[in-house]
Amino acid sequence: MIVAGKTHQGMVRKNNQDTFLTTVKEEQDSALLVVCDGMGGAAAGNIASTIAAHTFAERVEELFQTTPSPSIRALRVAVAQANTAVFQASIHDPELAGMGTTLVAAVIHNKHTILLNIGDSRAYRIRGDVITQLTLDHSFVQDLVRRGQITQEQARCHPKRNLITRAVGVDESVEADIFEGELAPTDLLLLCTDGLTGMLEDQEIVSLINASRSLEEAVDHLIAAACVNGGTDNITAVLFTGAGIMKQGEAENG
């Protein structure tokens, strides 16, 4: 198993409110990937994303101690704990009031993958030249797309495209969408924030990845391209493969 990740503040924002964490358990053939995109004034977004990512990851780490493949029910508990941690922090500090964060996570055991999603950070599968979005955005524009009121292309430039309808820590409870599936040995899994998907079309993403010699290089190319295209938001990308076909890059946390 190989994982590489990177986060960047982009070309406009003064700070980075994204956070990512990765864990690989080779002896259990298991891995955990978490990406969060915080929201809130000043440093509140960074605090929200950090609390959510670490709380969720710590709970999953505890689960890994007893099983390489946590149940969906147990993962929902991990999400609930992350939500409570952010919510409690926000109500006890007036400067953090209203903060929240997206969360997209993958728990992988052997070929089996469970994805959890809250907000508009995404998970994609890259299989050869085909890229498939595996999660569904919780956003104002995605709701319009679902209702047939606008197209997916119109959603990309809609003035309210950054308005999300579900986030970790904003309310006392939150529901995560959960998806299960199998990864082929050479599949790549990409978790990312909207700072990447807002700057790059899906086909640009898969082309940059497939032109790279390693996962680490691929992540660098994705971040660089998003910056060249404007970099209007914080940018985070995490890539995973179960096949040892690329040199492992060293993950970073934002």
C-alpha positions as CSV (number, residue, x, y, z in Angstrom):
1,M,0.0,0.0,0.0
2,I,1.2,3.5,-0.9
3,V,-0.1,6.9,0.2
4,A,1.0,10.4,-0.6
5,G,-0.7,13.7,0.4
6,K,-0.1,17.4,0.4
7,T,-1.9,20.6,1.5
8,H,-1.3,24.1,0.3
9,Q,-2.8,27.4,1.2
10,G,-3.3,28.4,-2.4
11,M,-2.6,31.7,-4.1
12,V,-5.3,33.9,-2.4
13,R,-6.0,32.7,1.2
14,K,-3.7,34.0,4.0
15,N,-4.0,30.8,6.0
16,N,-4.7,27.1,5.4
17,Q,-7.9,25.7,6.9
18,D,-7.4,22.2,5.4
19,T,-6.2,19.2,7.4
20,F,-5.4,15.7,6.3
21,L,-4.2,12.6,8.1
22,T,-3.1,9.2,6.7
23,T,-2.3,5.9,8.4
24,V,-1.2,2.6,6.8
25,K,-1.2,-0.6,8.8
26,E,0.8,-3.0,6.6
27,E,0.5,-5.9,9.0
28,Q,-3.3,-5.6,8.9
29,D,-3.5,-4.7,5.2
30,S,-5.5,-1.6,6.3
31,A,-5.3,2.1,5.8
32,L,-7.1,5.3,6.9
33,L,-7.3,8.5,4.9
34,V,-9.0,11.7,6.2
35,V,-9.4,15.1,4.6
36,C,-11.1,18.0,6.2
37,D,-11.8,21.6,4.9
38,G,-12.6,23.9,7.7
39,M,-14.8,27.0,7.7
40,G,-15.0,29.9,10.2
41,G,-13.4,33.3,10.8
42,A,-9.7,33.8,11.5
43,A,-8.2,30.5,12.7
44,A,-11.5,28.9,13.5
45,G,-11.7,26.9,10.3
46,N,-8.2,25.4,10.9
47,I,-9.2,24.5,14.4
48,A,-12.4,22.8,13.3
49,S,-10.7,20.8,10.6
50,T,-7.8,19.8,13.0
51,I,-10.2,18.7,15.8
52,A,-12.4,16.7,13.4
53,A,-9.6,15.0,11.6
54,H,-7.7,14.0,14.7
55,T,-10.8,12.9,16.7
56,F,-12.1,10.8,13.9
57,A,-8.6,9.3,13.2
58,E,-8.0,8.5,16.9
59,R,-11.3,6.7,17.1
60,V,-10.5,4.6,14.0
61,E,-7.0,3.9,15.3
62,E,-8.6,2.5,18.5
63,L,-10.8,0.3,16.2
64,F,-7.8,-0.9,14.3
65,Q,-6.4,-2.3,17.5
66,T,-9.2,-4.8,17.6
67,T,-10.1,-5.3,14.0
68,P,-8.6,-4.5,10.6
69,S,-12.0,-3.7,9.2
70,P,-14.2,-1.5,11.4
71,S,-18.0,-1.8,11.0
72,I,-20.1,1.0,9.5
73,R,-21.8,1.4,12.8
74,A,-18.5,1.9,14.6
75,L,-17.4,4.5,11.9
76,R,-20.7,6.4,12.5
77,V,-19.7,6.6,16.1
78,A,-16.4,8.0,15.1
79,V,-18.1,10.7,13.0
80,A,-20.4,11.5,15.9
81,Q,-17.5,11.9,18.3
82,A,-15.7,14.2,15.8
83,N,-18.9,16.3,15.4
84,T,-19.3,16.6,19.2
85,A,-15.7,17.6,19.7
86,V,-16.0,20.4,17.1
87,F,-19.4,21.5,18.3
88,Q,-18.4,21.6,22.0
89,A,-15.2,23.7,21.2
90,S,-17.3,26.2,19.2
91,I,-19.9,26.8,22.0
92,H,-17.3,27.2,24.7
93,D,-15.2,29.8,22.9
94,P,-17.0,32.8,21.4
95,E,-14.2,33.3,18.9
96,L,-14.9,29.8,17.5
97,A,-18.7,30.2,17.3
98,G,-20.2,28.8,14.1
99,M,-17.1,27.0,13.0
100,G,-17.4,23.7,11.1
101,T,-15.6,21.5,8.6
102,T,-16.2,19.1,5.8
103,L,-14.9,15.5,6.2
104,V,-14.2,12.8,3.6
105,A,-12.5,9.7,4.8
106,A,-11.6,6.2,3.5
107,V,-11.1,3.1,5.6
108,I,-9.5,0.4,3.5
109,H,-9.0,-3.2,4.4
110,N,-7.6,-5.5,1.7
111,K,-9.6,-4.4,-1.4
112,H,-12.7,-3.4,0.6
113,T,-13.2,0.3,1.0
114,I,-15.7,2.3,3.1
115,L,-16.0,6.0,2.3
116,L,-17.6,8.6,4.6
117,N,-18.5,12.1,3.4
118,I,-19.9,15.3,4.9
119,G,-19.8,18.5,2.9
120,D,-18.2,19.0,-0.5
121,S,-14.7,17.4,-0.1
122,R,-14.6,14.5,-2.5
123,A,-13.4,10.9,-3.1
124,Y,-12.5,9.7,-6.6
125,R,-11.5,6.4,-8.1
126,I,-9.0,6.5,-11.0
127,R,-9.0,3.4,-13.0
128,G,-6.8,3.7,-16.1
129,D,-8.0,6.8,-17.9
130,V,-11.3,6.9,-16.2
131,I,-12.0,9.0,-13.1
132,T,-15.2,8.4,-11.1
133,Q,-16.5,10.6,-8.3
134,L,-17.5,8.2,-5.5
135,T,-19.0,10.7,-3.1
136,L,-21.9,13.2,-3.5
137,D,-21.5,16.8,-2.5
138,H,-23.7,18.2,0.3
139,S,-23.9,21.6,-1.3
140,F,-26.5,24.2,-2.5
141,V,-25.5,23.8,-6.2
142,Q,-25.5,20.0,-6.0
143,D,-29.1,20.1,-4.7
144,L,-30.0,22.2,-7.8
145,V,-28.2,19.6,-10.1
146,R,-30.1,16.8,-8.5
147,R,-33.4,18.6,-9.0
148,G,-32.5,19.2,-12.7
149,Q,-32.5,23.0,-12.3
150,I,-28.9,23.5,-13.4
151,T,-26.3,21.3,-15.1
152,Q,-23.1,20.0,-13.6
153,E,-21.2,22.5,-15.8
154,Q,-23.4,25.4,-14.6
155,A,-22.7,24.3,-11.0
156,R,-18.9,24.9,-11.5
157,C,-19.4,28.6,-12.0
158,H,-22.6,29.2,-9.9
159,P,-22.2,32.2,-7.5
160,K,-23.2,30.0,-4.6
161,R,-21.0,27.0,-5.5
162,N,-19.2,27.2,-2.2
163,L,-22.3,27.0,0.0
164,I,-22.4,23.6,1.7
165,T,-25.5,22.2,3.3
166,R,-23.9,19.8,5.8
167,A,-20.8,20.1,7.9
168,V,-19.1,18.6,11.0
169,G,-19.6,20.6,14.2
170,V,-22.2,23.2,13.1
171,D,-25.0,21.3,14.8
172,E,-25.2,18.8,17.7
173,S,-25.4,15.9,15.3
174,V,-24.6,15.3,11.7
175,E,-25.2,12.4,9.3
176,A,-22.5,11.1,7.1
177,D,-23.1,9.5,3.7
178,I,-21.4,6.1,3.5
179,F,-20.4,4.2,0.4
180,E,-18.8,0.7,0.2
181,G,-16.9,-0.8,-2.7
182,E,-14.0,-2.9,-3.9
183,L,-10.8,-1.4,-5.2
184,A,-9.0,-3.2,-8.0
185,P,-5.2,-3.8,-7.4
186,T,-4.2,-1.0,-9.7
187,D,-7.0,1.5,-8.8
188,L,-6.0,4.8,-7.3
189,L,-8.1,6.6,-4.7
190,L,-8.1,10.4,-4.5
191,L,-9.4,12.4,-1.6
192,C,-9.4,16.1,-2.0
193,T,-10.9,19.5,-1.0
194,D,-12.8,21.8,-3.3
195,G,-9.7,23.9,-3.7
196,L,-8.6,21.2,-6.1
197,T,-11.8,20.3,-7.8
198,G,-12.8,24.0,-8.2
199,M,-9.6,24.7,-10.2
200,L,-9.3,21.5,-12.2
201,E,-11.7,19.5,-14.4
202,D,-12.0,15.8,-13.7
203,Q,-10.1,14.9,-16.9
204,E,-7.3,17.3,-16.0
205,I,-7.0,15.5,-12.7
206,V,-6.7,12.0,-14.2
207,S,-4.3,13.2,-16.9
208,L,-1.9,14.8,-14.4
209,I,-2.0,11.7,-12.2
210,N,-1.3,9.3,-15.1
211,A,1.5,11.5,-16.4
212,S,3.3,11.2,-13.0
213,R,6.0,8.7,-12.0
214,S,5.0,8.4,-8.4
215,L,2.1,9.3,-6.1
216,E,4.2,12.0,-4.5
217,E,4.9,13.5,-7.9
218,A,1.2,13.2,-8.9
219,V,0.1,15.1,-5.8
220,D,2.7,17.8,-6.5
221,H,1.5,18.2,-10.0
222,L,-2.2,18.5,-8.9
223,I,-1.4,21.2,-6.3
224,A,0.8,23.1,-8.8
225,A,-1.8,23.0,-11.5
226,A,-4.6,24.2,-9.2
227,C,-2.3,27.1,-8.2
228,V,-1.6,28.0,-11.8
229,N,-5.4,28.0,-12.5
230,G,-6.0,30.5,-9.8
231,G,-5.5,28.8,-6.4
232,T,-8.5,30.7,-5.0
233,D,-8.9,28.3,-2.0
234,N,-6.8,26.0,0.1
235,I,-5.8,22.9,-1.8
236,T,-5.4,19.4,-0.4
237,A,-5.0,16.1,-2.2
238,V,-4.3,12.6,-0.9
239,L,-3.6,9.6,-3.2
240,F,-3.7,5.9,-2.3
241,T,-3.0,2.7,-4.1
242,G,-3.0,-0.9,-2.8
243,A,-0.4,-1.9,-5.4
244,G,3.3,-1.3,-4.9
245,I,3.8,0.3,-8.3
246,M,5.0,3.7,-7.3
247,K,7.6,5.1,-5.0
248,Q,6.0,6.2,-1.7
249,G,5.8,9.9,-0.9
250,E,5.9,11.3,2.5
251,A,2.5,12.7,3.6
252,E,2.1,16.2,5.1
253,N,-0.5,17.6,7.4
254,G,-1.9,21.1,7.1
